[in-house]
Amino acid sequence: MPVLQAHAPDFLARLRAFVGNGEASTDVRTTVAGIIADVRDRGDTAVLAYTKKFDHVQLSAKQLRIPESRLKQAAQQLAPAKRKAINEAERCVTDFHRRTLPKGWSAKNPHGATVGERHHAIQRCGLYIPGGQVPLVSTVLMTALPAKVAGVPELCACTPPGPDGQINPDILAALYLCGIKEVYAVGGVQAIAALALGTKSIPAVDKVFGPGNAYVTEAKRQLFGLVGVDLLPGPSEVMIIADRTANPVFVGADLCAQAEHGSGKEKLYLVCDQAAFADRCLASAHAQALTLSHGAKITKALEKMTCVILVRKISEAARVANLVAPEHLELMVAKREEAKLSAAITTAGALLLGHETPTVLGDFTAGPSHTLPTGGTGRFFSGLRVADFLRRTSFVRYDQRSLAKAASVVAAFAGMESLDAHGRSLQVRLAKKR
């Protein structure tokens, strides 16, 4: 477990080595490219072969799509407490995303022409719902609900089957309750390839959404351009900035929560201004791990995937956060420091503010989507939002008066670029008699 001094000469080099560059290994890239090519060539046959190889279940092409009756049954059999939780989370997530819905506009530009924007929902979107390590029921809501708010007409989902060929019933119930009736029992690279390329059983989509492991993320990267993709979310990350006002038990619990995902690739960052306090937080995390059902995985992540960063004063933590661009960033600091720190942090996927705001609230129910940028991509990506499910179209309308005002500008650019046909396309309109 690295312990880095933020003021040390080798800090940036050691930090970058821990963060990584987000690129998949050569082996992962090669494996993914091979699966994509196979799905392109053999369609359903390849999808079924990889489902057998990786998910250890033999399905037929007819079994790929889950019958709507099965989805409905799962929803009907959902325990009341689970339904209540899904309904409450749906209210919070939907409310948040309705507030972010982009609105069209029109105005006059300096020439007097009408300009503006319109937004249209992407016609067909595919959601990837992981289910390998744990059934991520919450991911259904965090991807489907922004799409519903955006008004996407066609939504389908892919999620991997278990060894018995069945999909987790809670995932099926959540999909049905979110209005998704087109669901396929397929996961991994083969799912992303099928969504992007289309097969006989799985019609192609226009854009693919959802988190996944390194192979899924690399598949989306390789297929981008043929199909739209979201922000390439990978293994989970958390950075906790904590000073002596924080409760070490709270810090330890939140470190354990992120380590619990179980891929072994999670990244945990603890930023403190006192080494002794960091030690207390880590000790609490290890003690709590012993009491948890995934304790062995959590302990391994705590030992191998935790980076402690020591700053001379807590205000320096903003620079560290902006360098890492963590998926989740918790601020457990004195109230007087919180506002300054949060204002200075510009690259985090999600900010969790205050001692009473664990990341799990953002994961499950607070409102914003938990599909967030990872691997340093928060420097240029944002968390999933309604706008990701929309296309923006600009529009322009000139008349004779506004056209005349633009004529000199067009003529100048046409001359600079040696594009006389461009210039003429405006001049013939000015010369036209009405």
One Martini backbone bead per residue (centre of mass of N, CA, C, O) as a GRO file, in nm:
protein
  434
    1MET     BB    1   0.088   0.042   0.029
    2PRO     BB    2   0.085   0.356  -0.056
    3VAL     BB    3   0.273   0.643   0.073
    4LEU     BB    4   0.214   0.986   0.011
    5GLN     BB    5   0.379   1.294  -0.046
    6ALA     BB    6   0.261   1.585  -0.182
    7HIS     BB    7   0.562   1.741  -0.147
    8ALA     BB    8   0.717   1.549  -0.304
    9PRO     BB    9   0.913   1.512  -0.584
   10ASP     BB   10   0.769   1.209  -0.657
   11PHE     BB   11   0.457   1.230  -0.651
   12LEU     BB   12   0.349   1.229  -0.943
   13ALA     BB   13   0.475   0.962  -1.033
   14ARG     BB   14   0.343   0.781  -0.811
   15LEU     BB   15   0.052   0.854  -0.869
   16ARG     BB   16   0.038   0.770  -1.169
   17ALA     BB   17   0.110   0.474  -1.116
   18PHE     BB   18  -0.154   0.417  -0.956
   19VAL     BB   19  -0.375   0.522  -1.146
   20GLY     BB   20  -0.304   0.531  -1.435
   21ASN     BB   21  -0.422   0.537  -1.795
   22GLY     BB   22  -0.683   0.336  -1.868
   23GLU     BB   23  -0.553   0.118  -2.020
   24ALA     BB   24  -0.554  -0.164  -2.168
   25SER     BB   25  -0.429  -0.444  -2.214
   26THR     BB   26  -0.317  -0.634  -2.463
   27ASP     BB   27  -0.486  -0.882  -2.392
   28VAL     BB   28  -0.759  -0.740  -2.377
   29ARG     BB   29  -0.762  -0.618  -2.663
   30THR     BB   30  -0.736  -0.887  -2.815
   31THR     BB   31  -0.980  -1.035  -2.701
   32VAL     BB   32  -1.194  -0.829  -2.782
   33ALA     BB   33  -1.141  -0.823  -3.088
   34GLY     BB   34  -1.213  -1.125  -3.131
   35ILE     BB   35  -1.508  -1.118  -3.034
   36ILE     BB   36  -1.614  -0.904  -3.224
   37ALA     BB   37  -1.546  -1.051  -3.488
   38ASP     BB   38  -1.720  -1.301  -3.426
   39VAL     BB   39  -1.993  -1.156  -3.401
   40ARG     BB   40  -1.988  -1.035  -3.684
   41ASP     BB   41  -1.976  -1.325  -3.829
   42ARG     BB   42  -2.185  -1.517  -3.623
   43GLY     BB   43  -2.345  -1.395  -3.402
   44ASP     BB   44  -2.530  -1.587  -3.211
   45THR     BB   45  -2.323  -1.815  -3.205
   46ALA     BB   46  -2.109  -1.650  -3.054
   47VAL     BB   47  -2.270  -1.559  -2.811
   48LEU     BB   48  -2.327  -1.851  -2.707
   49ALA     BB   49  -2.034  -1.944  -2.681
   50TYR     BB   50  -1.948  -1.721  -2.467
   51THR     BB   51  -2.159  -1.791  -2.259
   52LYS     BB   52  -2.045  -2.072  -2.206
   53LYS     BB   53  -1.749  -1.992  -2.137
   54PHE     BB   54  -1.810  -1.750  -1.911
   55ASP     BB   55  -2.112  -1.848  -1.778
   56HIS     BB   56  -2.174  -2.160  -1.786
   57VAL     BB   57  -2.404  -2.161  -2.027
   58GLN     BB   58  -2.659  -2.319  -2.224
   59LEU     BB   59  -2.801  -2.158  -2.494
   60SER     BB   60  -3.044  -2.044  -2.693
   61ALA     BB   61  -3.165  -1.814  -2.903
   62LYS     BB   62  -3.454  -1.814  -2.764
   63GLN     BB   63  -3.317  -1.751  -2.465
   64LEU     BB   64  -3.209  -1.459  -2.474
   65ARG     BB   65  -3.492  -1.364  -2.442
   66ILE     BB   66  -3.694  -1.230  -2.208
   67PRO     BB   67  -3.990  -1.272  -2.108
   68GLU     BB   68  -4.229  -1.060  -2.005
   69SER     BB   69  -4.359  -1.255  -1.800
   70ARG     BB   70  -4.101  -1.277  -1.625
   71LEU     BB   71  -4.080  -0.984  -1.545
   72LYS     BB   72  -4.357  -0.960  -1.413
   73GLN     BB   73  -4.317  -1.182  -1.205
   74ALA     BB   74  -4.080  -1.051  -1.055
   75ALA     BB   75  -4.244  -0.802  -0.967
   76GLN     BB   76  -4.471  -0.957  -0.813
   77GLN     BB   77  -4.245  -1.114  -0.617
   78LEU     BB   78  -4.159  -0.875  -0.480
   79ALA     BB   79  -4.067  -0.753  -0.208
   80PRO     BB   80  -4.191  -0.490  -0.040
   81ALA     BB   81  -3.918  -0.361   0.047
   82LYS     BB   82  -3.798  -0.354  -0.239
   83ARG     BB   83  -4.017  -0.189  -0.379
   84LYS     BB   84  -3.993   0.058  -0.200
   85ALA     BB   85  -3.698   0.121  -0.269
   86ILE     BB   86  -3.735   0.154  -0.574
   87ASN     BB   87  -3.950   0.377  -0.562
   88GLU     BB   88  -3.781   0.585  -0.404
   89ALA     BB   89  -3.543   0.599  -0.598
   90GLU     BB   90  -3.708   0.681  -0.845
   91ARG     BB   91  -3.798   0.956  -0.736
   92CYS     BB   92  -3.516   1.082  -0.698
   93VAL     BB   93  -3.395   1.036  -0.981
   94THR     BB   94  -3.617   1.166  -1.151
   95ASP     BB   95  -3.613   1.445  -1.021
   96PHE     BB   96  -3.324   1.517  -1.091
   97HIS     BB   97  -3.341   1.475  -1.412
   98ARG     BB   98  -3.566   1.678  -1.473
   99ARG     BB   99  -3.384   1.930  -1.397
  100THR     BB  100  -3.174   1.856  -1.656
  101LEU     BB  101  -3.349   1.914  -1.889
  102PRO     BB  102  -3.316   2.020  -2.187
  103LYS     BB  103  -3.376   2.325  -2.366
  104GLY     BB  104  -3.500   2.487  -2.603
  105TRP     BB  105  -3.399   2.753  -2.843
  106SER     BB  106  -3.431   3.107  -2.943
  107ALA     BB  107  -3.266   3.364  -3.153
  108LYS     BB  108  -3.085   3.653  -3.224
  109ASN     BB  109  -2.838   3.744  -3.406
  110PRO     BB  110  -2.633   4.002  -3.511
  111HIS     BB  111  -2.781   3.981  -3.806
  112GLY     BB  112  -3.098   3.877  -3.741
  113ALA     BB  113  -3.099   3.584  -3.714
  114THR     BB  114  -3.221   3.265  -3.661
  115VAL     BB  115  -3.138   3.080  -3.364
  116GLY     BB  116  -3.080   2.733  -3.237
  117GLU     BB  117  -3.225   2.459  -3.038
  118ARG     BB  118  -3.268   2.102  -3.041
  119HIS     BB  119  -3.416   1.804  -2.891
  120HIS     BB  120  -3.347   1.446  -2.928
  121ALA     BB  121  -3.405   1.136  -2.890
  122ILE     BB  122  -3.270   0.853  -2.894
  123GLN     BB  123  -3.405   0.583  -3.036
  124ARG     BB  124  -3.175   0.352  -2.949
  125CYS     BB  125  -3.101   0.183  -2.638
  126GLY     BB  126  -2.836   0.026  -2.445
  127LEU     BB  127  -2.817  -0.168  -2.145
  128TYR     BB  128  -2.569  -0.239  -1.900
  129ILE     BB  129  -2.596  -0.507  -1.652
  130PRO     BB  130  -2.433  -0.612  -1.408
  131GLY     BB  131  -2.377  -0.977  -1.263
  132GLY     BB  132  -2.122  -1.123  -1.162
  133GLN     BB  133  -2.048  -1.049  -0.865
  134VAL     BB  134  -2.307  -0.857  -0.855
  135PRO     BB  135  -2.633  -0.742  -0.840
  136LEU     BB  136  -2.701  -0.432  -1.011
  137VAL     BB  137  -2.988  -0.287  -0.953
  138SER     BB  138  -2.923   0.021  -0.948
  139THR     BB  139  -2.832   0.043  -1.250
  140VAL     BB  140  -3.104   0.044  -1.372
  141LEU     BB  141  -3.193   0.325  -1.265
  142MET     BB  142  -2.923   0.492  -1.350
  143THR     BB  143  -3.006   0.441  -1.667
  144ALA     BB  144  -3.317   0.432  -1.727
  145LEU     BB  145  -3.428   0.704  -1.612
  146PRO     BB  146  -3.283   0.911  -1.791
  147ALA     BB  147  -3.404   0.786  -2.051
  148LYS     BB  148  -3.701   0.841  -1.982
  149VAL     BB  149  -3.678   1.147  -1.951
  150ALA     BB  150  -3.572   1.181  -2.253
  151GLY     BB  151  -3.757   0.975  -2.442
  152VAL     BB  152  -3.679   0.697  -2.519
  153PRO     BB  153  -3.836   0.465  -2.723
  154GLU     BB  154  -3.583   0.248  -2.716
  155LEU     BB  155  -3.530  -0.010  -2.469
  156CYS     BB  156  -3.254  -0.209  -2.369
  157ALA     BB  157  -3.116  -0.513  -2.209
  158CYS     BB  158  -2.810  -0.642  -2.063
  159THR     BB  159  -2.756  -0.954  -1.878
  160PRO     BB  160  -2.613  -1.193  -1.707
  161PRO     BB  161  -2.616  -1.518  -1.658
  162GLY     BB  162  -2.631  -1.784  -1.480
  163PRO     BB  163  -2.557  -2.120  -1.452
  164ASP     BB  164  -2.889  -2.161  -1.478
  165GLY     BB  165  -2.984  -1.919  -1.691
  166GLN     BB  166  -3.048  -1.699  -1.486
  167ILE     BB  167  -3.177  -1.403  -1.365
  168ASN     BB  168  -3.192  -1.185  -1.145
  169PRO     BB  169  -3.496  -1.098  -1.012
  170ASP     BB  170  -3.437  -0.801  -0.927
  171ILE     BB  171  -3.351  -0.704  -1.203
  172LEU     BB  172  -3.612  -0.774  -1.350
  173ALA     BB  173  -3.797  -0.600  -1.176
  174ALA     BB  174  -3.660  -0.327  -1.227
  175LEU     BB  175  -3.698  -0.324  -1.530
  176TYR     BB  176  -4.007  -0.333  -1.528
  177LEU     BB  177  -4.051  -0.078  -1.342
  178CYS     BB  178  -3.885   0.097  -1.576
  179GLY     BB  179  -4.010  -0.014  -1.865
  180ILE     BB  180  -3.840  -0.277  -1.943
  181LYS     BB  181  -3.905  -0.546  -2.196
  182GLU     BB  182  -3.608  -0.567  -2.331
  183VAL     BB  183  -3.433  -0.868  -2.255
  184TYR     BB  184  -3.094  -1.003  -2.221
  185ALA     BB  185  -2.898  -1.309  -2.172
  186VAL     BB  186  -2.618  -1.113  -2.171
  187GLY     BB  187  -2.263  -1.069  -2.153
  188GLY     BB  188  -2.009  -0.886  -2.197
  189VAL     BB  189  -1.865  -0.845  -2.495
  190GLN     BB  190  -2.099  -0.986  -2.651
  191ALA     BB  191  -2.310  -0.772  -2.575
  192ILE     BB  192  -2.181  -0.520  -2.697
  193ALA     BB  193  -2.156  -0.635  -2.984
  194ALA     BB  194  -2.457  -0.692  -3.030
  195LEU     BB  195  -2.557  -0.400  -2.989
  196ALA     BB  196  -2.375  -0.274  -3.216
  197LEU     BB  197  -2.420  -0.498  -3.464
  198GLY     BB  198  -2.606  -0.716  -3.445
  199THR     BB  199  -2.851  -0.973  -3.455
  200LYS     BB  200  -3.105  -1.181  -3.495
  201SER     BB  201  -3.190  -1.140  -3.174
  202ILE     BB  202  -3.019  -0.850  -3.160
  203PRO     BB  203  -3.075  -0.545  -3.205
  204ALA     BB  204  -2.944  -0.267  -3.282
  205VAL     BB  205  -2.798   0.023  -3.157
  206ASP     BB  206  -2.700   0.366  -3.101
  207LYS     BB  207  -2.645   0.325  -2.779
  208VAL     BB  208  -2.422   0.262  -2.500
  209PHE     BB  209  -2.473   0.161  -2.156
  210GLY     BB  210  -2.266   0.115  -1.881
  211PRO     BB  211  -2.103  -0.075  -1.672
  212GLY     BB  212  -1.774  -0.247  -1.629
  213ASN     BB  213  -1.526  -0.416  -1.706
  214ALA     BB  214  -1.243  -0.412  -1.887
  215TYR     BB  215  -1.379  -0.558  -2.131
  216VAL     BB  216  -1.628  -0.384  -2.167
  217THR     BB  217  -1.484  -0.112  -2.196
  218GLU     BB  218  -1.313  -0.196  -2.444
  219ALA     BB  219  -1.550  -0.257  -2.630
  220LYS     BB  220  -1.658   0.032  -2.638
  221ARG     BB  221  -1.402   0.158  -2.749
  222GLN     BB  222  -1.386  -0.013  -3.020
  223LEU     BB  223  -1.702   0.065  -3.108
  224PHE     BB  224  -1.658   0.346  -3.136
  225GLY     BB  225  -1.858   0.492  -3.411
  226LEU     BB  226  -2.061   0.265  -3.464
  227VAL     BB  227  -2.129   0.344  -3.169
  228GLY     BB  228  -2.249   0.475  -2.905
  229VAL     BB  229  -2.112   0.600  -2.594
  230ASP     BB  230  -2.030   0.659  -2.298
  231LEU     BB  231  -1.791   0.703  -2.020
  232LEU     BB  232  -1.633   0.441  -1.953
  233PRO     BB  233  -1.696   0.268  -1.703
  234GLY     BB  234  -1.529   0.127  -1.431
  235PRO     BB  235  -1.382   0.067  -1.170
  236SER     BB  236  -1.410   0.159  -0.861
  237GLU     BB  237  -1.401   0.482  -0.677
  238VAL     BB  238  -1.235   0.646  -0.390
  239MET     BB  239  -1.221   0.962  -0.216
  240ILE     BB  240  -1.091   1.062   0.104
  241ILE     BB  241  -1.129   1.361   0.282
  242ALA     BB  242  -0.959   1.389   0.603
  243ASP     BB  243  -0.986   1.504   0.918
  244ARG     BB  244  -1.003   1.524   1.269
  245THR     BB  245  -1.331   1.550   1.247
  246ALA     BB  246  -1.340   1.272   1.173
  247ASN     BB  247  -1.462   0.944   1.163
  248PRO     BB  248  -1.292   0.651   1.141
  249VAL     BB  249  -1.540   0.468   1.101
  250PHE     BB  250  -1.655   0.605   0.857
  251VAL     BB  251  -1.411   0.581   0.675
  252GLY     BB  252  -1.384   0.271   0.690
  253ALA     BB  253  -1.666   0.204   0.577
  254ASP     BB  254  -1.623   0.345   0.295
  255LEU     BB  255  -1.387   0.176   0.204
  256CYS     BB  256  -1.532  -0.097   0.217
  257ALA     BB  257  -1.762  -0.037   0.018
  258GLN     BB  258  -1.573  -0.009  -0.236
  259ALA     BB  259  -1.417  -0.287  -0.199
  260GLU     BB  260  -1.680  -0.479  -0.237
  261HIS     BB  261  -1.711  -0.525  -0.549
  262GLY     BB  262  -1.460  -0.749  -0.631
  263SER     BB  263  -1.250  -0.711  -0.883
  264GLY     BB  264  -0.957  -0.581  -0.777
  265LYS     BB  265  -0.966  -0.263  -0.919
  266GLU     BB  266  -1.005  -0.090  -0.705
  267LYS     BB  267  -0.990   0.254  -0.576
  268LEU     BB  268  -0.822   0.389  -0.282
  269TYR     BB  269  -0.843   0.713  -0.124
  270LEU     BB  270  -0.642   0.876   0.135
  271VAL     BB  271  -0.676   1.209   0.266
  272CYS     BB  272  -0.437   1.363   0.487
  273ASP     BB  273  -0.278   1.568   0.761
  274GLN     BB  274  -0.242   1.287   0.929
  275ALA     BB  275  -0.094   0.989   0.984
  276ALA     BB  276  -0.237   0.888   1.239
  277PHE     BB  277  -0.525   0.915   1.127
  278ALA     BB  278  -0.495   0.725   0.888
  279ASP     BB  279  -0.436   0.476   1.062
  280ARG     BB  280  -0.710   0.469   1.208
  281CYS     BB  281  -0.885   0.429   0.953
  282LEU     BB  282  -0.752   0.162   0.858
  283ALA     BB  283  -0.802   0.000   1.112
  284SER     BB  284  -1.108   0.016   1.093
  285ALA     BB  285  -1.141  -0.119   0.821
  286HIS     BB  286  -1.015  -0.393   0.895
  287ALA     BB  287  -1.208  -0.457   1.129
  288GLN     BB  288  -1.472  -0.449   0.956
  289ALA     BB  289  -1.402  -0.666   0.745
  290LEU     BB  290  -1.427  -0.914   0.946
  291THR     BB  291  -1.766  -0.866   0.953
  292LEU     BB  292  -1.792  -0.925   0.646
  293SER     BB  293  -1.895  -1.111   0.374
  294HIS     BB  294  -1.643  -0.962   0.193
  295GLY     BB  295  -1.375  -0.952   0.362
  296ALA     BB  296  -1.147  -1.068   0.184
  297LYS     BB  297  -1.175  -0.867  -0.051
  298ILE     BB  298  -1.144  -0.611   0.115
  299THR     BB  299  -0.866  -0.664   0.235
  300LYS     BB  300  -0.717  -0.682  -0.032
  301ALA     BB  301  -0.786  -0.393  -0.127
  302LEU     BB  302  -0.666  -0.243   0.116
  303GLU     BB  303  -0.370  -0.351   0.060
  304LYS     BB  304  -0.349  -0.298  -0.278
  305MET     BB  305  -0.577  -0.033  -0.342
  306THR     BB  306  -0.436   0.170  -0.148
  307CYS     BB  307  -0.397   0.535  -0.110
  308VAL     BB  308  -0.190   0.738   0.076
  309ILE     BB  309  -0.229   1.095   0.135
  310LEU     BB  310  -0.010   1.353   0.240
  311VAL     BB  311  -0.078   1.667   0.379
  312ARG     BB  312   0.000   1.966   0.532
  313LYS     BB  313  -0.284   2.074   0.431
  314ILE     BB  314  -0.614   2.041   0.347
  315SER     BB  315  -0.617   2.245   0.103
  316GLU     BB  316  -0.423   2.054  -0.079
  317ALA     BB  317  -0.638   1.835  -0.170
  318ALA     BB  318  -0.748   1.959  -0.431
  319ARG     BB  319  -0.508   1.898  -0.611
  320VAL     BB  320  -0.522   1.594  -0.582
  321ALA     BB  321  -0.807   1.552  -0.689
  322ASN     BB  322  -0.756   1.678  -0.976
  323LEU     BB  323  -0.546   1.462  -1.058
  324VAL     BB  324  -0.733   1.202  -1.020
  325ALA     BB  325  -1.039   1.208  -1.075
  326PRO     BB  326  -1.264   1.085  -0.904
  327GLU     BB  327  -1.555   0.933  -0.885
  328HIS     BB  328  -1.548   0.956  -0.569
  329LEU     BB  329  -1.596   1.235  -0.325
  330GLU     BB  330  -1.513   1.277   0.008
  331LEU     BB  331  -1.602   1.522   0.266
  332MET     BB  332  -1.429   1.503   0.592
  333VAL     BB  333  -1.458   1.812   0.724
  334ALA     BB  334  -1.450   2.104   0.820
  335LYS     BB  335  -1.678   2.340   0.755
  336ARG     BB  336  -1.468   2.570   0.673
  337GLU     BB  337  -1.340   2.373   0.439
  338GLU     BB  338  -1.559   2.263   0.247
  339ALA     BB  339  -1.624   2.501   0.056
  340LYS     BB  340  -1.336   2.545  -0.053
  341LEU     BB  341  -1.286   2.261  -0.161
  342SER     BB  342  -1.536   2.221  -0.347
  343ALA     BB  343  -1.465   2.471  -0.529
  344ALA     BB  344  -1.167   2.350  -0.616
  345ILE     BB  345  -1.315   2.102  -0.729
  346THR     BB  346  -1.329   1.983  -1.094
  347THR     BB  347  -1.307   1.632  -1.148
  348ALA     BB  348  -1.526   1.499  -1.008
  349GLY     BB  349  -1.794   1.297  -1.040
  350ALA     BB  350  -1.861   1.302  -0.716
  351LEU     BB  351  -1.994   1.483  -0.440
  352LEU     BB  352  -1.953   1.419  -0.084
  353LEU     BB  353  -2.099   1.609   0.173
  354GLY     BB  354  -1.999   1.528   0.466
  355HIS     BB  355  -2.034   1.306   0.739
  356GLU     BB  356  -2.349   1.212   0.630
  357THR     BB  357  -2.220   1.126   0.317
  358PRO     BB  358  -2.217   0.854   0.175
  359THR     BB  359  -2.174   0.695  -0.124
  360VAL     BB  360  -2.427   0.508  -0.113
  361LEU     BB  361  -2.635   0.728  -0.178
  362GLY     BB  362  -2.539   0.759  -0.475
  363ASP     BB  363  -2.569   0.458  -0.555
  364PHE     BB  364  -2.902   0.437  -0.478
  365THR     BB  365  -3.088   0.744  -0.412
  366ALA     BB  366  -3.038   1.059  -0.430
  367GLY     BB  367  -3.015   1.094  -0.790
  368PRO     BB  368  -2.769   1.073  -0.920
  369SER     BB  369  -2.583   0.902  -1.116
  370HIS     BB  370  -2.354   0.623  -1.071
  371THR     BB  371  -2.250   0.683  -1.353
  372LEU     BB  372  -1.899   0.726  -1.367
  373PRO     BB  373  -1.598   0.844  -1.387
  374THR     BB  374  -1.286   0.677  -1.451
  375GLY     BB  375  -0.943   0.670  -1.463
  376GLY     BB  376  -0.933   1.005  -1.497
  377THR     BB  377  -1.193   1.096  -1.687
  378GLY     BB  378  -1.295   1.352  -1.522
  379ARG     BB  379  -1.137   1.562  -1.703
  380PHE     BB  380  -1.379   1.497  -1.959
  381PHE     BB  381  -1.600   1.367  -1.787
  382SER     BB  382  -1.930   1.289  -1.695
  383GLY     BB  383  -2.194   1.202  -1.560
  384LEU     BB  384  -2.474   1.064  -1.606
  385ARG     BB  385  -2.730   1.201  -1.829
  386VAL     BB  386  -2.983   1.309  -2.016
  387ALA     BB  387  -2.808   1.429  -2.254
  388ASP     BB  388  -2.692   1.139  -2.341
  389PHE     BB  389  -3.000   1.073  -2.474
  390LEU     BB  390  -2.935   1.315  -2.668
  391ARG     BB  391  -2.989   1.525  -2.943
  392ARG     BB  392  -2.839   1.803  -3.102
  393THR     BB  393  -3.000   2.068  -3.288
  394SER     BB  394  -2.937   2.310  -3.504
  395PHE     BB  395  -3.065   2.637  -3.611
  396VAL     BB  396  -3.119   2.837  -3.923
  397ARG     BB  397  -3.246   3.179  -4.018
  398TYR     BB  398  -3.248   3.364  -4.312
  399ASP     BB  399  -3.261   3.676  -4.469
  400GLN     BB  400  -3.195   3.938  -4.663
  401ARG     BB  401  -3.093   4.122  -4.439
  402SER     BB  402  -2.904   3.918  -4.287
  403LEU     BB  403  -2.745   3.830  -4.533
  404ALA     BB  404  -2.609   4.102  -4.592
  405LYS     BB  405  -2.450   4.112  -4.315
  406ALA     BB  406  -2.283   3.832  -4.389
  407ALA     BB  407  -2.132   3.867  -4.664
  408SER     BB  408  -1.841   3.964  -4.585
  409VAL     BB  409  -1.764   3.720  -4.416
  410VAL     BB  410  -1.798   3.503  -4.632
  411ALA     BB  411  -1.605   3.624  -4.841
  412ALA     BB  412  -1.351   3.614  -4.666
  413PHE     BB  413  -1.345   3.306  -4.609
  414ALA     BB  414  -1.354   3.212  -4.904
  415GLY     BB  415  -1.082   3.341  -4.972
  416MET     BB  416  -0.898   3.207  -4.754
  417GLU     BB  417  -1.006   2.901  -4.862
  418SER     BB  418  -1.062   2.876  -5.168
  419LEU     BB  419  -1.411   2.898  -5.181
  420ASP     BB  420  -1.611   3.010  -5.425
  421ALA     BB  421  -1.876   2.846  -5.389
  422HIS     BB  422  -1.943   2.951  -5.115
  423GLY     BB  423  -1.976   3.250  -5.189
  424ARG     BB  424  -2.190   3.214  -5.416
  425SER     BB  425  -2.426   3.092  -5.242
  426LEU     BB  426  -2.485   3.386  -5.141
  427GLN     BB  427  -2.483   3.585  -5.387
  428VAL     BB  428  -2.731   3.463  -5.545
  429ARG     BB  429  -2.933   3.566  -5.326
  430LEU     BB  430  -2.879   3.873  -5.348
  431ALA     BB  431  -2.944   3.877  -5.669
  432LYS     BB  432  -3.220   3.799  -5.621
  433LYS     BB  433  -3.541   3.850  -5.736
  434ARG     BB  434  -3.864   3.910  -5.577
   0.00000   0.00000   0.00000
